[in-house]
């Protein structure tokens, strides 16, 4: 009985040791969690200080801007080229192009992906073509490319606050805005990049959004996912011969665009004013699209329907809607004394000029550069 009681007592002691040991270990676990949490926090703070804009008034991370980089892309799935691996580079100021120093830049081009041209090699962008025409014509005009993939007029406005003032001695004579396609999709009241935002009213969320590298990284990854998976806007070539086309539009009028067009006009006015304050002359140029074809028999557009504020539209509607938007661009240009180039209205575009519905092949880029030069040469002559 004693032995059994002893054994029983021993077992009882063993069952009581577990909780005791756990209680002894609990402070060590707490210390471990706290230490690891502090190390993680310190690491995140260091990442934010190094990569974020907390100490940099330019806030270039908000612009999704590439700087001082050389990248190579295989474009064999986009268009035919004897050397399908191309080189894309941006200098330490975030610009593309060849120039001696920022002070010699005479014409700065601003726009989204059709200005940036990430899938066109260095030396073959429409800015390179335009530069070549100026040189052969004996016109001393150095062209630089400030296009940013995905940027609309909201971002163009921010360029004047967070980018251009930080490029030493940048004083171009002209700033050319190649605009329209990205602003077509901006909702009325679009608040992501507020047009006017007082520093005192931004709040904690606005401060984090403006400066955080981690927030910017998450936004960029989500944007890439949304563009490729949700909106299916990835860079893939289009077989135009297999696309379905129509001559019939889905809408009878486009008054539902009015609020967006009013806000677009306001942003263009801001761009024109900021350009004039930069001691430069603004140029607004419209952008062609292969959502439609301009033929002698009329407009042919993609038959696939999309939606604009719950209003269905196809390629023919898209043409008429872009005519309205481009009309606003021309109207504001006249109002603000800016130069205007209507590339969208040129009837000479061909399927081979595009690798998708908006982005150009090198052949298309040569057309843009050439037609831009022909228009600007005449405008410069009129300006004189």
C-alpha positions in Angstrom: 0.0 0.0 0.0 2.9 2.4 0.9 4.6 1.5 -2.4 1.4 2.2 -4.3 0.8 5.4 -2.4 4.4 6.4 -3.1 4.0 5.6 -6.8 0.7 7.4 -6.8 2.2 10.4 -5.0 5.1 10.4 -7.5 2.7 10.4 -10.5 0.8 13.2 -8.9 4.0 15.2 -8.6 4.8 14.6 -12.3 1.4 15.8 -13.4 1.9 19.0 -11.3 5.4 19.7 -12.8 4.0 20.5 -16.3 2.0 23.6 -15.4 4.8 24.8 -13.2 7.4 24.5 -16.0 5.0 26.2 -18.4 4.6 29.1 -16.0 8.4 29.4 -15.8 8.7 29.4 -19.5 5.9 32.0 -20.1 8.1 35.0 -19.3 10.8 33.7 -21.7 8.2 33.4 -24.5 7.0 36.9 -23.8 10.6 38.2 -23.9 11.2 36.4 -27.2 8.1 37.7 -28.8 8.8 41.3 -27.6 12.5 41.1 -28.8 11.5 39.7 -32.2 8.7 42.3 -32.5 11.1 45.1 -31.7 13.7 43.8 -34.2 10.9 43.5 -36.9 9.8 47.1 -36.1 13.3 48.4 -36.3 13.8 46.6 -39.6 10.6 48.1 -41.0 11.6 51.5 -39.8 15.0 51.2 -41.5 13.3 50.0 -44.7 11.0 53.0 -44.6 13.8 55.5 -44.0 16.0 54.1 -46.8 13.3 53.4 -49.4 10.5 55.7 -48.3 10.1 59.4 -48.8 10.0 60.4 -45.1 13.3 62.4 -45.6 12.8 63.2 -49.2 10.6 66.1 -50.2 10.4 64.9 -53.8 8.2 61.8 -52.9 9.2 60.1 -56.1 7.9 56.7 -54.8 4.4 58.1 -55.2 5.1 58.4 -59.0 6.1 54.8 -59.5 9.2 56.2 -61.1 12.2 54.1 -62.3 15.6 55.8 -61.9 19.2 54.9 -62.8 18.3 51.5 -64.3 19.0 49.4 -67.3 16.6 46.6 -68.0 16.2 44.1 -70.8 12.9 42.7 -72.1 12.0 39.9 -74.5 9.4 41.4 -76.8 9.2 38.3 -79.1 5.5 37.8 -78.0 4.6 41.4 -78.9 6.0 42.0 -82.4 8.6 40.7 -84.8 12.1 42.0 -84.4 15.5 40.6 -85.5 16.8 41.1 -82.0 13.9 40.5 -79.7 15.7 41.2 -76.5 15.6 45.0 -76.1 17.3 47.4 -73.7 15.2 49.9 -71.8 17.0 52.5 -69.6 16.3 55.5 -67.5 19.0 57.9 -66.1 19.6 59.1 -62.6 16.9 61.8 -63.0 14.3 59.2 -64.2 14.4 60.3 -67.8 14.8 58.4 -71.1 16.8 59.9 -74.0 20.2 61.1 -74.9 21.2 64.6 -73.7 24.3 66.2 -72.2 22.7 67.6 -69.1 19.2 68.6 -68.0 19.8 72.2 -68.8 20.0 71.5 -72.5 16.6 69.8 -72.8 14.4 71.9 -75.0 11.3 69.7 -75.2 10.1 67.4 -72.4 7.5 64.8 -73.2 5.0 63.8 -70.4 2.5 60.9 -70.5 1.7 57.4 -69.6 2.9 54.0 -71.0 2.5 55.2 -74.6 5.0 58.0 -73.8 7.3 55.8 -71.7 7.3 52.9 -74.2 8.7 50.3 -72.0 8.6 47.7 -74.8 10.5 49.9 -77.3 14.3 49.8 -77.2 16.5 52.8 -76.4 17.0 54.8 -79.6 13.7 53.7 -81.3 11.1 55.6 -79.2 9.0 58.2 -80.9 11.0 60.8 -78.9 14.2 59.4 -80.5 12.5 59.7 -84.0 11.4 63.2 -83.2 14.9 64.2 -82.1 16.3 62.8 -85.3 14.0 64.9 -87.4 14.9 68.0 -85.5 18.6 67.4 -86.0 18.2 66.8 -89.7 16.1 69.9 -90.1 18.7 72.0 -88.3 16.4 72.8 -85.4 18.3 72.9 -82.1 15.7 71.0 -80.0 16.8 68.3 -77.5 14.0 65.9 -76.6 13.8 64.0 -73.3 11.2 61.4 -72.2 9.4 61.8 -68.9 6.7 59.3 -69.5 5.6 57.1 -66.6 3.9 53.8 -67.1 0.2 54.0 -66.1 0.3 57.7 -65.3 -2.7 60.0 -66.1 -3.1 63.8 -65.8 -3.4 63.3 -62.0 0.2 62.0 -61.9 1.3 64.6 -64.5 0.2 67.4 -62.1 2.2 65.8 -59.3 5.3 65.7 -61.5 5.5 69.4 -61.1 5.5 69.1 -57.4 7.5 66.0 -56.7 9.8 65.4 -59.7 10.6 68.2 -62.1 11.8 70.7 -59.5 14.3 68.2 -58.3 16.0 67.8 -61.7 18.9 70.3 -61.6 18.7 73.1 -64.2 15.7 71.6 -66.0 14.2 74.5 -68.0 12.6 73.1 -71.2 11.2 75.5 -73.7 8.2 73.2 -74.3 6.4 70.5 -72.3 4.4 68.1 -74.5 1.6 66.2 -72.9 0.6 63.0 -74.8 -2.7 62.5 -73.1 -6.3 61.1 -73.2 -6.3 57.3 -73.1 -5.5 56.9 -69.4 -7.9 59.7 -68.4 -10.7 58.1 -70.3 -11.0 55.5 -67.5 -10.9 58.0 -64.6 -14.1 58.2 -62.7 -15.8 61.5 -61.8 -14.6 62.5 -58.3 -11.5 60.2 -58.6 -9.8 60.9 -55.3 -6.7 58.7 -55.4 -4.4 61.6 -56.3 -6.3 64.7 -55.1 -6.0 67.6 -57.4 -5.8 70.1 -54.5 -4.9 68.7 -51.0 -3.9 70.9 -48.1 -0.9 69.6 -46.1 -2.8 70.1 -42.9 -5.9 68.1 -44.0 -4.2 65.0 -45.4 -4.4 63.1 -42.1 -2.5 60.1 -41.0 -3.6 58.0 -44.0 -2.5 60.7 -46.4 0.9 61.0 -44.7 1.5 57.3 -44.9 0.3 57.1 -48.5 2.7 60.0 -49.5 5.8 58.6 -47.8 5.6 54.9 -47.1 7.8 52.5 -49.2 5.8 49.5 -47.9 2.5 51.1 -48.8 3.8 51.9 -52.2 5.1 48.3 -52.7 1.7 46.9 -51.7 0.0 49.3 -54.1 2.3 48.4 -56.9 1.8 44.7 -56.4 -2.0 45.1 -56.2 -2.0 47.3 -59.3 0.0 44.7 -61.2 -2.4 42.0 -60.1 -5.5 44.1 -60.9 -4.2 45.1 -64.3 -3.2 41.6 -65.4 -5.8 39.5 -63.7 -8.9 41.7 -63.0 -8.8 44.1 -65.9 -6.7 41.9 -68.1 -4.5 44.8 -69.3 -1.2 42.9 -69.5 1.2 43.5 -72.4 0.1 40.8 -74.9 -0.1 41.1 -78.6 -3.4 41.3 -80.4 -4.3 39.4 -83.5 -6.3 42.1 -85.2 -7.4 39.9 -88.0 -9.1 37.6 -85.5 -10.9 40.4 -83.7 -14.6 41.0 -84.2 -15.5 44.4 -85.7 -18.7 46.3 -86.1 -20.1 49.6 -87.7 -22.9 49.8 -85.2 -22.6 51.8 -81.9 -24.4 50.9 -78.7 -25.2 54.4 -77.5 -27.1 57.2 -79.1 -25.6 60.1 -77.1 -22.7 60.4 -74.6 -24.0 63.0 -72.1 -23.0 60.6 -69.3 -19.4 61.6 -69.9 -20.0 65.3 -69.0 -18.9 65.2 -65.4 -15.7 63.3 -66.2 -14.9 65.6 -69.1 -15.4 68.7 -66.9 -12.9 67.4 -64.4 -10.5 66.4 -67.2 -10.7 69.9 -68.5 -9.9 71.3 -65.1 -6.8 69.0 -64.8 -5.6 70.2 -68.3 -5.9 73.8 -67.2 -3.8 73.0 -64.1 -1.2 71.4 -66.3 -1.1 74.3 -68.7 -0.8 76.8 -65.8 2.0 74.8 -64.1 3.8 74.6 -67.5 3.6 78.4 -67.9 4.9 78.8 -64.3 7.8 76.6 -65.3 8.5 79.2 -68.0 7.7 76.7 -70.7 5.0 76.5 -73.5 2.5 73.6 -73.1 1.7 71.3 -76.0 -1.2 68.9 -75.9 -1.3 65.9 -78.2 -4.0 63.4 -78.6 -3.4 59.6 -78.8 -4.5 57.1 -81.4 -6.0 53.8 -80.5 -6.7 50.6 -82.4 -10.0 50.1 -80.6 -11.4 51.5 -83.9 -10.4 52.1 -87.5 -11.0 55.2 -89.5 -12.0 54.1 -93.0 -13.4 56.0 -96.1 -16.6 54.1 -95.5 -16.9 55.2 -91.8 -15.8 54.1 -88.4 -15.3 50.4 -87.7 -14.8 49.4 -84.0 -14.4 46.4 -81.8 -17.7 44.6 -81.2 -16.7 43.6 -77.7 -18.6 45.6 -75.1 -17.1 47.3 -72.1 -18.7 49.6 -69.5 -18.3 53.2 -68.6 -20.3 54.2 -65.5 -22.7 51.3 -66.2 -23.1 52.4 -69.8 -22.1 49.7 -72.4 -19.9 50.8 -75.2 -18.0 49.1 -78.1 -15.2 50.3 -80.4 -17.5 52.5 -82.4 -18.8 54.2 -79.2 -15.2 54.4 -78.0 -14.3 56.4 -81.1 -17.1 58.9 -80.5 -16.3 59.1 -76.8 -12.6 59.8 -77.5 -13.6 62.5 -80.1 -15.4 64.2 -77.2 -12.5 63.8 -74.9 -10.0 65.0 -77.5 -12.3 67.9 -78.3 -11.9 69.0 -74.6 -8.1 68.7 -75.0 -8.2 71.0 -78.1 -10.6 73.5 -76.4 -8.4 73.8 -73.3 -5.3 74.2 -75.5 -7.0 77.1 -77.3 -8.2 78.6 -74.0 -4.7 78.5 -72.4 -2.7 79.4 -75.5 -1.1 75.9 -75.8 -0.1 74.2 -79.0 -2.3 71.3 -80.1 -1.4 68.2 -82.1 -4.3 65.8 -83.1 -2.6 62.5 -83.8 -5.7 60.6 -82.9 -7.5 62.1 -85.9 -4.9 61.0 -88.4 -6.4 58.4 -90.8 -3.2 56.6 -91.7 -2.9 54.3 -88.7 -2.5 50.5 -89.5 -2.8 47.3 -87.5 1.0 46.8 -87.8 1.5 50.1 -86.0 0.2 48.5 -82.8 1.0 45.4 -80.9 -2.2 45.8 -78.7 -5.1 48.3 -78.8 -3.0 51.2 -77.5 0.7 50.5 -77.5 2.9 51.0 -80.6 5.4 48.8 -82.4 8.6 50.4 -83.6 6.9 51.1 -86.9 4.1 52.9 -85.1 6.6 54.8 -83.0 8.3 56.0 -86.1 5.0 57.3 -87.4 4.3 59.1 -84.1 7.7 60.8 -84.1 7.4 61.7 -87.8 3.9 63.1 -87.6 4.6 64.9 -84.4 7.6 66.6 -86.0 5.5 67.6 -89.0 2.9 69.1 -86.8 5.3 70.8 -84.4 7.4 72.2 -87.2 4.4 74.0 -88.6 3.3 75.1 -85.1 6.8 76.4 -84.3 6.7 78.3 -87.5 3.3 79.8 -86.6 4.6 80.6 -83.2 7.5 82.6 -84.6 
